[in-house]
Amino acid sequence: METKINYSKKACACAVSLDLLGDRWTLIIIRDLFNGKCTFSEFLNDSSEGIATNILTDRLKKLLYLNIIEFRRKASDRKVKEYYLTNKGIDLYPVIFELQLWSLKHVEFERRERTKGFVRLNENETSEKVKSIYIDDYKNLRLKKFGF
């Protein structure tokens, strides 16, 4: 069983979550991990949001400290870290799911192909099934790439 994050201030649960995870880049990195990205250069270059290197470094360190992500050294190049979501990180998918649903309901925007696929899946499946599909897909990707 994973240990809980120690939060030293008295606060409501919403404030704690926002304090730990409530900035844009933290959730974008978690989203990217669910989408199969796992290296610093993939986070930096393969996402259209354009995160700065110092922000990326800071958020990765924070997520590592919180035990939301972990990494291993790439076998073919020991300088490269391959990041993955821990079980604690995987448990964040429902949060991302609900944020996506909220945006689709309340915001007009040009949708990327991945978003269009998410919408199609939600039209044909229950919310619980969609969450299960995305979580299982990530767990299978982690198993294939990292062996667990």
MDTraj code that builds the backbone (N, CA, C; nanometers):
import mdtraj as md
import numpy as np

residues = "MET GLU THR LYS ILE ASN TYR SER LYS LYS ALA CYS ALA CYS ALA VAL SER LEU ASP LEU LEU GLY ASP ARG TRP THR LEU ILE ILE ILE ARG ASP LEU PHE ASN GLY LYS CYS THR PHE SER GLU PHE LEU ASN ASP SER SER GLU GLY ILE ALA THR ASN ILE LEU THR ASP ARG LEU LYS LYS LEU LEU TYR LEU ASN ILE ILE GLU PHE ARG ARG LYS ALA SER ASP ARG LYS VAL LYS GLU TYR TYR LEU THR ASN LYS GLY ILE ASP LEU TYR PRO VAL ILE PHE GLU LEU GLN LEU TRP SER LEU LYS HIS VAL GLU PHE GLU ARG ARG GLU ARG THR LYS GLY PHE VAL ARG LEU ASN GLU ASN GLU THR SER GLU LYS VAL LYS SER ILE TYR ILE ASP ASP TYR LYS ASN LEU ARG LEU LYS LYS PHE GLY PHE".split()
xyz = np.array([
    [0.0825, -0.1175, 0.0000],
    [0.0000, 0.0000, 0.0000],
    [0.0875, 0.1246, 0.0000],
    [0.0541, 0.2179, -0.0870],
    [0.1319, 0.3407, -0.0954],
    [0.1069, 0.4294, 0.0251],
    [0.2107, 0.5004, 0.0647],
    [0.1954, 0.5907, 0.1780],
    [0.1263, 0.7193, 0.1332],
    [0.0579, 0.7814, 0.2265],
    [-0.0112, 0.9053, 0.1977],
    [0.0877, 1.0209, 0.1944],
    [0.0529, 1.1228, 0.1189],
    [0.1299, 1.2461, 0.1138],
    [0.1055, 1.3204, 0.2449],
    [0.2112, 1.3687, 0.3069],
    [0.1972, 1.4442, 0.4309],
    [0.1761, 1.5917, 0.3981],
    [0.0641, 1.6457, 0.4408],
    [0.0304, 1.7859, 0.4185],
    [0.0176, 1.8507, 0.5553],
    [0.1010, 1.9481, 0.5849],
    [0.1143, 1.9969, 0.7223],
    [0.0171, 2.1070, 0.7628],
    [-0.0587, 2.1620, 0.6694],
    [-0.1501, 2.2713, 0.7038],
    [-0.2921, 2.2188, 0.7229],
    [-0.3676, 2.2872, 0.8054],
    [-0.5091, 2.2569, 0.8214],
    [-0.5826, 2.3195, 0.7025],
    [-0.6620, 2.2398, 0.6308],
    [-0.7273, 2.2897, 0.5099],
    [-0.8417, 2.1975, 0.4708],
    [-0.9233, 2.2420, 0.3771],
    [-1.0269, 2.1545, 0.3217],
    [-0.9639, 2.0681, 0.2124],
    [-1.0274, 1.9576, 0.1815],
    [-0.9728, 1.8616, 0.0842],
    [-0.9525, 1.9253, -0.0532],
    [-1.0433, 2.0124, -0.0944],
    [-1.0306, 2.0785, -0.2246],
    [-0.9052, 2.1660, -0.2281],
    [-0.8833, 2.2434, -0.1232],
    [-0.7659, 2.3306, -0.1166],
    [-0.6362, 2.2503, -0.1186],
    [-0.6354, 2.1365, -0.0486],
    [-0.5164, 2.0508, -0.0472],
    [-0.4864, 2.0010, -0.1885],
    [-0.5889, 1.9487, -0.2564],
    [-0.5696, 1.8983, -0.3933],
    [-0.5178, 2.0074, -0.4855],
    [-0.5765, 2.1243, -0.4761],
    [-0.5338, 2.2342, -0.5625],
    [-0.3929, 2.2806, -0.5289],
    [-0.3580, 2.2800, -0.4026],
    [-0.2233, 2.3186, -0.3632],
    [-0.1199, 2.2220, -0.4204],
    [-0.1516, 2.0927, -0.4188],
    [-0.0569, 1.9923, -0.4664],
    [-0.0570, 1.9771, -0.6188],
    [-0.1750, 1.9881, -0.6810],
    [-0.1874, 1.9524, -0.8227],
    [-0.2502, 2.0602, -0.9099],
    [-0.2834, 2.1735, -0.8529],
    [-0.3714, 2.2679, -0.9199],
    [-0.3120, 2.3598, -1.0232],
    [-0.1920, 2.3362, -1.0683],
    [-0.1427, 2.4215, -1.1760],
    [-0.1551, 2.3483, -1.3097],
    [-0.1645, 2.4244, -1.4136],
    [-0.1859, 2.3711, -1.5483],
    [-0.0835, 2.2639, -1.5857],
    [0.0428, 2.2909, -1.5597],
    [0.1484, 2.2038, -1.6123],
    [0.1506, 2.0683, -1.5448],
    [0.1199, 2.0627, -1.4187],
    [0.1177, 1.9346, -1.3484],
    [0.0159, 1.8410, -1.4129],
    [-0.1031, 1.8919, -1.4372],
    [-0.2074, 1.8079, -1.4969],
    [-0.1784, 1.7759, -1.6435],
    [-0.1133, 1.8671, -1.7158],
    [-0.0741, 1.8395, -1.8549],
    [0.0277, 1.7248, -1.8588],
    [0.1232, 1.7253, -1.7665],
    [0.2223, 1.6167, -1.7611],
    [0.1536, 1.4841, -1.7293],
    [0.0622, 1.4850, -1.6347],
    [-0.0108, 1.3626, -1.6009],
    [-0.0922, 1.3161, -1.7211],
    [-0.1597, 1.4102, -1.7891],
    [-0.2338, 1.3759, -1.9112],
    [-0.1404, 1.3129, -2.0145],
    [-0.0235, 1.3751, -2.0345],
    [0.0716, 1.3228, -2.1331],
    [0.1209, 1.1828, -2.0978],
    [0.1399, 1.1558, -1.9694],
    [0.1782, 1.0205, -1.9288],
    [0.0682, 0.9213, -1.9654],
    [-0.0585, 0.9582, -1.9404],
    [-0.1693, 0.8715, -1.9807],
    [-0.1709, 0.8514, -2.1317],
    [-0.1221, 0.9498, -2.2064],
    [-0.1197, 0.9408, -2.3528],
    [0.0058, 0.8724, -2.4064],
    [0.0897, 0.8180, -2.3172],
    [0.2034, 0.7374, -2.3617],
    [0.3368, 0.8085, -2.3687],
    [0.3416, 0.9367, -2.3379],
    [0.4708, 1.0065, -2.3354],
    [0.5409, 0.9699, -2.2057],
    [0.6741, 0.9610, -2.2111],
    [0.7424, 0.9213, -2.0876],
    [0.8803, 0.9836, -2.0692],
    [0.9308, 1.0581, -2.1656],
    [1.0631, 1.1189, -2.1486],
    [1.0531, 1.2710, -2.1468],
    [1.1542, 1.3333, -2.0902],
    [1.1605, 1.4788, -2.0822],
    [1.1410, 1.5408, -2.2196],
    [1.2118, 1.4882, -2.3193],
    [1.2018, 1.5463, -2.4543],
    [1.0620, 1.5271, -2.5138],
    [0.9937, 1.4172, -2.4835],
    [0.8559, 1.3992, -2.5314],
    [0.7625, 1.5006, -2.4665],
    [0.7770, 1.5223, -2.3363],
    [0.6934, 1.6229, -2.2696],
    [0.7205, 1.7612, -2.3277],
    [0.8466, 1.7887, -2.3544],
    [0.8883, 1.9202, -2.4016],
    [0.8495, 1.9449, -2.5469],
    [0.8714, 1.8463, -2.6329],
    [0.8586, 1.8675, -2.7773],
    [0.7317, 1.8132, -2.8406],
    [0.6672, 1.7149, -2.7788],
    [0.5528, 1.6493, -2.8423],
    [0.4176, 1.6983, -2.7927],
    [0.4165, 1.8003, -2.7098],
    [0.2913, 1.8585, -2.6626],
    [0.2815, 2.0006, -2.7175],
    [0.1677, 2.0357, -2.7679],
    [0.1517, 2.1660, -2.8315],
    [0.1423, 2.2811, -2.7321],
    [0.1295, 2.2517, -2.6031],
    [0.1152, 2.3581, -2.5041],
    [0.2428, 2.4395, -2.4839],
    [0.3582, 2.3829, -2.5125],
    [0.4836, 2.4576, -2.5071],
    [0.5361, 2.4879, -2.3673],
    [0.5523, 2.3873, -2.2875],
    [0.6060, 2.4052, -2.1524],
    [0.7538, 2.4443, -2.1586],
    [0.7946, 2.5341, -2.0711],
    [0.9352, 2.5741, -2.0620],
    [1.0140, 2.4668, -1.9877],
    [1.1427, 2.4538, -2.0193],
    [1.2243, 2.3485, -1.9590],
    [1.2335, 2.3612, -1.8077],
    [1.2455, 2.4831, -1.7554],
    [1.2564, 2.4988, -1.6103],
    [1.1262, 2.4616, -1.5394],
    [1.0133, 2.4911, -1.6009],
    [0.8835, 2.4545, -1.5426],
    [0.8681, 2.3021, -1.5463],
    [0.9030, 2.2409, -1.6600],
    [0.8935, 2.0959, -1.6724],
    [0.9795, 2.0267, -1.5666],
    [1.1021, 2.0726, -1.5520],
    [1.1921, 2.0154, -1.4514],
    [1.1317, 2.0272, -1.3118],
    [1.0800, 2.1449, -1.2801],
    [1.0194, 2.1680, -1.1489],
    [0.8998, 2.0768, -1.1246],
    [0.8100, 2.0645, -1.2229],
    [0.6891, 1.9830, -1.2044],
    [0.7223, 1.8344, -1.1948],
    [0.8191, 1.7881, -1.2733],
    [0.8599, 1.6477, -1.2637],
    [0.9165, 1.6183, -1.1249],
    [0.9990, 1.7088, -1.0726],
    [1.0536, 1.6904, -0.9369],
    [0.9411, 1.6858, -0.8334],
    [0.8437, 1.7742, -0.8481],
    [0.7314, 1.7789, -0.7540],
    [0.6505, 1.6489, -0.7611],
    [0.6208, 1.6017, -0.8820],
    [0.5441, 1.4784, -0.8979],
    [0.6208, 1.3574, -0.8458],
    [0.7526, 1.3575, -0.8618],
    [0.8355, 1.2518, -0.8042],
    [0.8307, 1.2571, -0.6523],
    [0.8440, 1.3758, -0.5962],
    [0.8403, 1.3933, -0.4516],
    [0.7073, 1.3453, -0.3933],
    [0.5981, 1.3727, -0.4637],
    [0.4655, 1.3327, -0.4177],
    [0.4350, 1.1853, -0.4454],
    [0.5285, 1.1157, -0.5120],
    [0.5122, 0.9751, -0.5486],
    [0.3928, 0.9536, -0.6419],
    [0.3685, 1.0513, -0.7272],
    [0.2650, 1.0396, -0.8295],
    [0.3253, 0.9803, -0.9562],
    [0.4539, 1.0073, -0.9759],
    [0.5288, 0.9460, -1.0853],
    [0.6575, 0.8859, -1.0287],
    [0.7178, 0.7992, -1.1082],
    [0.8498, 0.7436, -1.0819],
    [0.9223, 0.7398, -1.2156],
    [1.0472, 0.6997, -1.2143],
    [1.1202, 0.6857, -1.3397],
    [1.2179, 0.5704, -1.3296],
    [1.2609, 0.5304, -1.4462],
    [1.3741, 0.4380, -1.4565],
    [1.4632, 0.4910, -1.5674],
    [1.5864, 0.4502, -1.5644],
    [1.6817, 0.4892, -1.6694],
    [1.6579, 0.4011, -1.7915],
    [1.6599, 0.4620, -1.9068],
    [1.6406, 0.3885, -2.0317],
    [1.7593, 0.2939, -2.0508],
    [1.7298, 0.1709, -2.0852],
    [1.8356, 0.0695, -2.0976],
    [1.9371, 0.1058, -2.2065],
    [1.8906, 0.1595, -2.3170],
    [1.9799, 0.1896, -2.4295],
    [2.0550, 0.3217, -2.4128],
    [2.0113, 0.4080, -2.3210],
    [2.0781, 0.5362, -2.2958],
    [2.0519, 0.5737, -2.1502],
    [2.1454, 0.5421, -2.0625],
    [2.1273, 0.5604, -1.9183],
    [2.1075, 0.7070, -1.8778],
    [2.1353, 0.8012, -1.9679],
    [2.1124, 0.9429, -1.9381],
    [1.9643, 0.9784, -1.9431],
    [1.8861, 0.8993, -2.0151],
    [1.7441, 0.9294, -2.0363],
    [1.6602, 0.8640, -1.9275],
    [1.5760, 0.9471, -1.8642],
    [1.4800, 0.8966, -1.7657],
    [1.3473, 0.8711, -1.8356],
    [1.2883, 0.7559, -1.8083],
    [1.1547, 0.7242, -1.8572],
    [1.0600, 0.7278, -1.7381],
    [0.9681, 0.8223, -1.7428],
    [0.8748, 0.8427, -1.6315],
    [0.7498, 0.7588, -1.6516],
    [0.6875, 0.7224, -1.5403],
    [0.5607, 0.6499, -1.5446],
    [0.4776, 0.6885, -1.4226],
    [0.3488, 0.6698, -1.4354],
    [0.2571, 0.6972, -1.3255],
    [0.2603, 0.5837, -1.2244],
    [0.2650, 0.6197, -1.0974],
    [0.2476, 0.5205, -0.9921],
    [0.0969, 0.4927, -0.9813],
    [0.0603, 0.3992, -0.8962],
    [-0.0828, 0.3747, -0.8746],
    [-0.1526, 0.4995, -0.8215],
    [-0.0821, 0.5763, -0.7398],
    [-0.1364, 0.7031, -0.6893],
    [-0.1619, 0.7983, -0.8064],
    [-0.0718, 0.7998, -0.9031],
    [-0.0898, 0.8841, -1.0218],
    [-0.2029, 0.8359, -1.1101],
    [-0.2141, 0.7060, -1.1262],
    [-0.3228, 0.6493, -1.2072],
    [-0.4576, 0.6860, -1.1481],
    [-0.4639, 0.6945, -1.0164],
    [-0.5895, 0.7315, -0.9499],
    [-0.6349, 0.8740, -0.9835],
    [-0.5502, 0.9526, -1.0494],
    [-0.5884, 1.0883, -1.0899],
    [-0.6678, 1.0906, -1.2208],
    [-0.6763, 0.9768, -1.2907],
    [-0.7474, 0.9818, -1.4187],
    [-0.8915, 1.0330, -1.4066],
    [-0.9688, 0.9900, -1.3072],
    [-1.1056, 1.0439, -1.2977],
    [-1.1109, 1.1969, -1.2868],
    [-1.0096, 1.2573, -1.2267],
    [-1.0042, 1.4038, -1.2185],
    [-0.9880, 1.4621, -1.3582],
    [-0.8954, 1.4073, -1.4351],
    [-0.8731, 1.4544, -1.5722],
    [-0.9977, 1.4308, -1.6559],
    [-1.0594, 1.3165, -1.6391],
    [-1.1830, 1.2821, -1.7102],
    [-1.2904, 1.3882, -1.6853],
    [-1.3127, 1.4224, -1.5603],
    [-1.4165, 1.5196, -1.5255],
    [-1.3824, 1.6591, -1.5773],
    [-1.2555, 1.6972, -1.5756],
    [-1.2156, 1.8263, -1.6325],
    [-1.2438, 1.8301, -1.7827],
    [-1.2175, 1.7192, -1.8507],
    [-1.2462, 1.7122, -1.9943],
    [-1.3962, 1.7253, -2.0199],
    [-1.4771, 1.6525, -1.9429],
    [-1.6224, 1.6616, -1.9601],
    [-1.6726, 1.8035, -1.9360],
    [-1.6196, 1.8688, -1.8350],
    [-1.6610, 2.0054, -1.8049],
    [-1.6292, 2.0971, -1.9235],
    [-1.5082, 2.0850, -1.9781],
    [-1.4696, 2.1683, -2.0927],
    [-1.5585, 2.1421, -2.2135],
    [-1.5871, 2.0160, -2.2397],
    [-1.6726, 1.9818, -2.3539],
    [-1.8137, 2.0374, -2.3368],
    [-1.8605, 2.0425, -2.2151],
    [-1.9949, 2.0919, -2.1888],
    [-2.0020, 2.2451, -2.1917],
    [-1.8984, 2.3139, -2.1450],
    [-1.9083, 2.4573, -2.1206],
    [-1.8176, 2.5463, -2.2046],
    [-1.7321, 2.4884, -2.2885],
    [-1.6355, 2.5687, -2.3629],
    [-1.6413, 2.5328, -2.5106],
    [-1.6464, 2.6343, -2.5971],
    [-1.6368, 2.6138, -2.7412],
    [-1.4900, 2.6201, -2.7781],
    [-1.4382, 2.5158, -2.8403],
    [-1.2984, 2.5146, -2.8829],
    [-1.2811, 2.4164, -2.9972],
    [-1.1730, 2.4354, -3.0720],
    [-1.1407, 2.3441, -3.1819],
    [-1.0826, 2.2167, -3.1215],
    [-1.1443, 2.1055, -3.1536],
    [-1.1070, 1.9784, -3.0915],
    [-1.0003, 1.9047, -3.1716],
    [-0.9017, 1.8537, -3.1012],
    [-0.7999, 1.7684, -3.1628],
    [-0.8603, 1.6306, -3.1862],
    [-0.7922, 1.5498, -3.2644],
    [-0.8412, 1.4146, -3.2950],
    [-0.8605, 1.3316, -3.1688],
    [-0.7672, 1.3421, -3.0763],
    [-0.7778, 1.2643, -2.9530],
    [-0.9036, 1.3034, -2.8750],
    [-0.9348, 1.4322, -2.8735],
    [-1.0559, 1.4793, -2.8060],
    [-1.1803, 1.4287, -2.8777],
    [-1.1765, 1.4283, -3.0090],
    [-1.2903, 1.3765, -3.0857],
    [-1.3137, 1.2289, -3.0546],
    [-1.2056, 1.1528, -3.0402],
    [-1.2172, 1.0114, -3.0037],
    [-1.2747, 0.9945, -2.8635],
    [-1.2337, 1.0811, -2.7730],
    [-1.2857, 1.0797, -2.6362],
    [-1.4365, 1.1059, -2.6377],
    [-1.4803, 1.2012, -2.7185],
    [-1.6232, 1.2339, -2.7291],
    [-1.7001, 1.1146, -2.7849],
    [-1.6480, 1.0546, -2.8923],
    [-1.7154, 0.9380, -2.9528],
    [-1.7285, 0.8240, -2.8527],
    [-1.6236, 0.7984, -2.7789],
    [-1.6269, 0.6910, -2.6800],
    [-1.7311, 0.7205, -2.5718],
    [-1.7382, 0.8447, -2.5283],
    [-1.8359, 0.8830, -2.4262],
    [-1.9796, 0.8766, -2.4764],
    [-1.9985, 0.8890, -2.6062],
    [-2.1331, 0.8782, -2.6628],
    [-2.1827, 0.7339, -2.6614],
    [-2.0893, 0.6396, -2.6628],
    [-2.1248, 0.4978, -2.6745],
    [-2.1079, 0.4174, -2.5455],
    [-2.0448, 0.4750, -2.4453],
    [-2.0157, 0.4024, -2.3217],
    [-2.0535, 0.4871, -2.2000],
    [-2.0690, 0.4229, -2.0875],
    [-2.0933, 0.4963, -1.9636],
    [-1.9630, 0.5642, -1.9196],
    [-1.9760, 0.6642, -1.8356],
    [-1.8575, 0.7337, -1.7835],
    [-1.7642, 0.6366, -1.7119],
    [-1.8224, 0.5473, -1.6325],
    [-1.7395, 0.4504, -1.5596],
    [-1.6630, 0.3595, -1.6550],
    [-1.7277, 0.3189, -1.7631],
    [-1.6624, 0.2330, -1.8627],
    [-1.5490, 0.3078, -1.9324],
    [-1.5727, 0.4348, -1.9676],
    [-1.4691, 0.5145, -2.0349],
    [-1.3482, 0.5304, -1.9426],
    [-1.3726, 0.5640, -1.8169],
    [-1.2620, 0.5775, -1.7215],
    [-1.1854, 0.4465, -1.7112],
    [-1.2575, 0.3367, -1.7037],
    [-1.1953, 0.2050, -1.6939],
    [-1.1101, 0.1742, -1.8174],
    [-1.1604, 0.2090, -1.9333],
    [-1.0864, 0.1851, -2.0583],
    [-0.9539, 0.2615, -2.0569],
    [-0.9583, 0.3912, -2.0230],
    [-0.8361, 0.4720, -2.0243],
    [-0.7372, 0.4263, -1.9172],
    [-0.7873, 0.3921, -1.7998],
    [-0.6994, 0.3444, -1.6931],
    [-0.6376, 0.2099, -1.7316],
    [-0.7179, 0.1185, -1.7834],
    [-0.6661, -0.0118, -1.8259],
    [-0.5664, 0.0021, -1.9400],
    [-0.5934, 0.0916, -2.0342],
    [-0.4990, 0.1161, -2.1436],
    [-0.3638, 0.1619, -2.0887],
    [-0.3669, 0.2528, -1.9904],
    [-0.2404, 0.2998, -1.9333],
    [-0.1687, 0.1873, -1.8585],
    [-0.2436, 0.1113, -1.7812],
    [-0.1817, 0.0011, -1.7069],
    [-0.1184, -0.0999, -1.8024],
    [-0.1835, -0.1264, -1.9147],
    [-0.1267, -0.2176, -2.0148],
    [-0.0025, -0.1576, -2.0783],
    [-0.0039, -0.0283, -2.1055],
    [0.1134, 0.0391, -2.1611],
    [0.2289, 0.0335, -2.0618],
    [0.2002, 0.0594, -1.9348],
    [0.3044, 0.0543, -1.8310],
    [0.3599, -0.0868, -1.8173],
    [0.2710, -0.1861, -1.8221],
    [0.3165, -0.3244, -1.8141],
    [0.4077, -0.3588, -1.9316],
    [0.3665, -0.3193, -2.0504],
    [0.4459, -0.3494, -2.1708],
    [0.5807, -0.2784, -2.1685],
    [0.5809, -0.1514, -2.1300],
    [0.7040, -0.0723, -2.1342],
    [0.7933, -0.0905, -2.0121],
    [0.7313, -0.1061, -1.8940],
    [0.8085, -0.1088, -1.7694],
    [0.8044, -0.2430, -1.6960],
    [0.7162, -0.3328, -1.7386],
    [0.7141, -0.4667, -1.6813],
    [0.6306, -0.4835, -1.5550],
    [0.5478, -0.3860, -1.5228],
    [0.4615, -0.3991, -1.4048],
    [0.3353, -0.3175, -1.4209],
])
top = md.Topology()
chain = top.add_chain()
for i, resn in enumerate(residues, 1):
    res = top.add_residue(resn, chain, resSeq=i)
    for name in ("N", "CA", "C"):
        top.add_atom(name, md.element.get_by_symbol(name[0]), res)
traj = md.Trajectory(xyz[None], top)
